[in-house]
Amino acid sequence: MSIDATLYRTIRLIRRFEERAIELVNTGEIVGGIHPYIGQEAIAAGVCAALRDTDIITSTHRGHGHVLAKGADPVRMLAELCGRVTGLNQGRGGSMHAADFGLGIYGANGIVGAGGAIAVGAAWAKRRQGHDTVSVSFFGDGAVNQGVLLEAFNLAALWRVPTLFICENNGYATTLTTEAAIAGSITERATAFGIPAITVDGMDAHAVLDATRTAVELARSGGGPSFVECRTYRFDAHHTWEHKARVRYRPVEEMETGRLRDPMEIQGALLDPATRAEIDAEIEELLEHAVDFARSSASPDPARAMDYLYATGPLGRDGTGLAVA
Amino acid sequence: MAILSYGKALQRALRDEMGLDDQVLVLGEDIRVGVNNVTTGLLAKFGEERVIDTPLSEQAFTSFATGLAMAGLRPVIEFQIPSLLFLVFEQIANQAHKFSLMTGGQTRIPVTYFVPGSGSKTGWAGQHSDHPYSLFAHVGVKTVVPATPSDAYGLFVTAIRDDDPVVIFAPAGALHLREDVDIASLAPVPLGVGRVHRPGDDVTVVAVGHLVQVALDAAELLADQISVEVFDPRTLHPFDWAGLAASLEKTGRLVVIDDSNRFCGLGAEVIATAAEGMRLTTPPKRVTRPDGAVLPFARDLDMALQPGSGQLINAIQEVVKAAR
């Protein structure tokens, strides 16, 4: 598959995966809702196209795109969102914690900015073990106001850890605008630590891919971390509860303008219509199967609700005081 | 036999484990110099990739260690003051502790969080004198508080080898302890197995860390009137409930001395559990810090808020008197 087709396929997969997931939220089959990534797909697609299977990512509460782009099975991913035992995390993690350690996906994370230092540690460990692994920490614009992330920048720069900090600036931290939240510029948060930083068009998968390739090369050659700010726009809600709560914080005009530059259309325009139709059809079939698979999969056994809490096995008492181990 | 100090026991445990397993490394503030003496000499022996002085960035280096663990290493973090654990509660309780369950068992986080000098050091005031073991036991992080040098050795070794996050508190009040032991006999101590330091028939005193010595001293003082059994759970989570039940089968009376704040502290848990299902012939008592305590600076004020031997002796006498 050409790189154009690959990027388009990833974007299309994320888009349709999320649209199907929102349908399942609306029917109550996904409990707890999701944080839609729709509009931001070119970032995950572009970044992950520059990575190897052995590279590592840490993701965010808005993590479906990263997890899918890194190669997680969409079928098991959807089952995870539906809380099924066949899901990536056996129904223990759901949307905000989807992980596949075999593919270097060290988990979506429900705490803003929390994955940064984990990614730095993972890359440091791999380097010590003699690998040329790169780790990528995805986070939003809101995360650059989290102290732990700034501390992580310092460690990564100081110890020249092969980490990429990918900031997805969609203009809002939940409902607060970037202008109302961030003093100075986002990239200067990184350059203050001596980390090279650039801003790219996050709606253009090729722009993201190019920036990521440069950063990956620098990291693999011992040059330390890089920071890429991807300017993007979230087409949908912060979280699906917004649909029910009828929260209003973005001007209609802004939303309409924002949606004009659709990464799926930008990338799709680079393909001949037949190729595009073929990819679209393949993804529809895949997701149809994913929905069927999730629906027909078993829910986890409530008696196993505490499984996996400890790597070393059950420990302590249940809620009535009976000994578990 | 040799005289083993509590601090030397910790140092030996860490050095031994680093020697046995090159995936073990230690990181923290001022550890190359070894301001607590626990990491003294490790830099020369193991090199700077395994003895890492960190910037003052507790939150980042705590989650950095989580990343190390996910990628296959076994980090030990030394925290210079116990209250720093409040700063990294997110990184331990909400990240490291939860990853195994949230990922359906895909990863393990074998990080040891080590606090050489927890609780009051007298005169270190409000932000350096906490002893927050109850907090970690409450959220389910494996929590260890050794009372003696040989237990400090054995529990530290076990914590490092454990595949889950473990917090190990070395109480400031125990660091001066020395023990006459055969060094060759030092061995790992399993989690969840308590220790009866002194057998007795009239009352069980549950004591943790440096308070074991306080309990032993009280037991000795009362020896001609009351036969006190001193039970040290050694690890708070997992807790040796069977060991406690066996002791209460014999004594039927319970006093807990606990260097936690009273409200929701370890003492509350021990008494609740005993009341729910163990043999108690009289109402139990606990001696703790006050509700919500913050240790004041002045020596007399600091001492006034710590659970001590006078209060313990009173509690033992009252519990025993109630039955007679």
Boltz contact constraints between the chains, C-beta under 6 A:
constraints:
  - contact:
      token1: [A, 89]
      token2: [B, 103]
      max_distance: 6.0
  - contact:
      token1: [A, 89]
      token2: [B, 104]
      max_distance: 6.0
  - contact:
      token1: [A, 90]
      token2: [B, 104]
      max_distance: 6.0
  - contact:
      token1: [A, 92]
      token2: [B, 101]
      max_distance: 6.0
  - contact:
      token1: [A, 92]
      token2: [B, 102]
      max_distance: 6.0
  - contact:
      token1: [A, 92]
      token2: [B, 104]
      max_distance: 6.0
  - contact:
      token1: [A, 93]
      token2: [B, 102]
      max_distance: 6.0
  - contact:
      token1: [A, 93]
      token2: [B, 103]
      max_distance: 6.0
  - contact:
      token1: [A, 97]
      token2: [B, 102]
      max_distance: 6.0
  - contact:
      token1: [A, 99]
      token2: [B, 103]
      max_distance: 6.0
  - contact:
      token1: [A, 99]
      token2: [B, 106]
      max_distance: 6.0
  - contact:
      token1: [A, 101]
      token2: [B, 106]
      max_distance: 6.0
  - contact:
      token1: [A, 101]
      token2: [B, 107]
      max_distance: 6.0
  - contact:
      token1: [A, 106]
      token2: [B, 70]
      max_distance: 6.0
  - contact:
      token1: [A, 114]
      token2: [B, 95]
      max_distance: 6.0
  - contact:
      token1: [A, 117]
      token2: [B, 60]
      max_distance: 6.0
  - contact:
      token1: [A, 117]
      token2: [B, 63]
      max_distance: 6.0
  - contact:
      token1: [A, 117]
      token2: [B, 64]
      max_distance: 6.0
  - contact:
      token1: [A, 118]
      token2: [B, 63]
      max_distance: 6.0
  - contact:
      token1: [A, 118]
      token2: [B, 66]
      max_distance: 6.0
  - contact:
      token1: [A, 118]
      token2: [B, 67]
      max_distance: 6.0
  - contact:
      token1: [A, 120]
      token2: [B, 64]
      max_distance: 6.0
  - contact:
      token1: [A, 121]
      token2: [B, 64]
      max_distance: 6.0
  - contact:
      token1: [A, 121]
      token2: [B, 67]
      max_distance: 6.0
  - contact:
      token1: [A, 121]
      token2: [B, 68]
      max_distance: 6.0
  - contact:
      token1: [A, 122]
      token2: [B, 67]
      max_distance: 6.0
  - contact:
      token1: [A, 122]
      token2: [B, 70]
      max_distance: 6.0
  - contact:
      token1: [A, 122]
      token2: [B, 71]
      max_distance: 6.0
  - contact:
      token1: [A, 125]
      token2: [B, 68]
      max_distance: 6.0
  - contact:
      token1: [A, 125]
      token2: [B, 71]
      max_distance: 6.0
  - contact:
      token1: [A, 125]
      token2: [B, 73]
      max_distance: 6.0
  - contact:
      token1: [A, 126]
      token2: [B, 71]
      max_distance: 6.0
  - contact:
      token1: [A, 148]
      token2: [B, 59]
      max_distance: 6.0
  - contact:
      token1: [A, 148]
      token2: [B, 60]
      max_distance: 6.0
  - contact:
      token1: [A, 151]
      token2: [B, 57]
      max_distance: 6.0
  - contact:
      token1: [A, 151]
      token2: [B, 59]
      max_distance: 6.0
  - contact:
      token1: [A, 151]
      token2: [B, 60]
      max_distance: 6.0
  - contact:
      token1: [A, 152]
      token2: [B, 60]
      max_distance: 6.0
  - contact:
      token1: [A, 155]
      token2: [B, 60]
      max_distance: 6.0
  - contact:
      token1: [A, 308]
      token2: [B, 100]
      max_distance: 6.0
  - contact:
      token1: [A, 308]
      token2: [B, 101]
      max_distance: 6.0
  - contact:
      token1: [A, 308]
      token2: [B, 104]
      max_distance: 6.0
  - contact:
      token1: [A, 308]
      token2: [B, 105]
      max_distance: 6.0
  - contact:
      token1: [A, 309]
      token2: [B, 101]
      max_distance: 6.0
  - contact:
      token1: [A, 310]
      token2: [B, 164]
      max_distance: 6.0
  - contact:
      token1: [A, 311]
      token2: [B, 100]
      max_distance: 6.0
  - contact:
      token1: [A, 311]
      token2: [B, 108]
      max_distance: 6.0
  - contact:
      token1: [A, 311]
      token2: [B, 163]
      max_distance: 6.0
  - contact:
      token1: [A, 311]
      token2: [B, 164]
      max_distance: 6.0
  - contact:
      token1: [A, 312]
      token2: [B, 163]
      max_distance: 6.0
  - contact:
      token1: [A, 312]
      token2: [B, 164]
      max_distance: 6.0
  - contact:
      token1: [A, 315]
      token2: [B, 238]
      max_distance: 6.0
  - contact:
      token1: [A, 316]
      token2: [B, 238]
      max_distance: 6.0
  - contact:
      token1: [A, 321]
      token2: [B, 276]
      max_distance: 6.0
